[in-house]
Amino acid sequence: ANIAIAFSLLFLIMGNGLITLIVFNVILAFGFNIKDMCESSILYDSISDSTEKLDTFSKKDGRGTSYHFYLDAICSCLAGLLFVFNPYLPIILCIIFTCVSIFLSFKFEEINNIKTTKELLNFKNTAHLGSYITELKDIFAFILKSNRLKSLLFFSSIFAAFLSIMTTLRTSLLAEIDVPEAYFGIVMAGIQFISGIVSKKHLFVNKIFKNKTLSVLALGNTIFLIVVGLIVYCDFPSSFIAFTLILWLTFYATARGIYYPIIKRYLNSFSIPKVNTKIYASQTVFDSLTKIPFSLLASYILSIT
């Protein structure tokens, strides 16, 4: 996955035009989708089995997610600064970080070690495409039988599409109120820092709202978006619009910081080592398919408003 991401970045530097951009995004999506499916599964399987395994996973995942947001915030500011000197410098910075990730990835050790000849033969007999397709059919059947898992995957796909759209919409809203582009990186860095801080506290938030946590995140963002949209549409004073936008971006950053570790915790409550990777794969498939129509619809709405 990391090699695919590095290759896509090199391809972007060497090429130009619309075709280059399309191919770059296809390869990049391929790499990130594999990472999304594997990272949490590797972490979960690396934790020894115990009654505290789910809580241990959530704490480590929350800590890792927060570090991700912190580094993302620093890189957002750094990329904005480097872009002023040369537009290719931020891409080179991405390649450097990806190369570090590739090096670290090759240091991972196999979690489920095959120790006997019989285990090796069983692995070879099952490690082929036909067997994997059969396993996928089984996991989809498992998902269809579980109302809670179906609801989680449905919510995940809708909320993932929402977060994807917000990445574009927040920039459009900042431009709408005439925020200088030089400050965009600072605003995005602020969002990432808030998300990083909140990620470490996601278990505390979950204890407060319990099984209503995801509902609070979705409903809160929906209300804020409606309010912000009405205020911008009704042409309120720019200072009031900016204040309301800051409030929404703060809640949005909080929701992002809580959502990613919480949804993994909920999905892992269904997981055993044999199926958790396939559940993550199902989540990635549903999320990706849902993003397509929502992104096209959002793009069309932005083009006519």
Salt bridges, closest charged atoms under 4 A:
GLU39 OE2 - LYS35 NZ 2.87
ASP49 OD1 - LYS53 NZ 2.92
ASP55 OD1 - ARG265 NH1 2.91
ASP61 OD1 - LYS264 NZ 3.52
GLU135 OE1 - LYS278 NZ 3.10
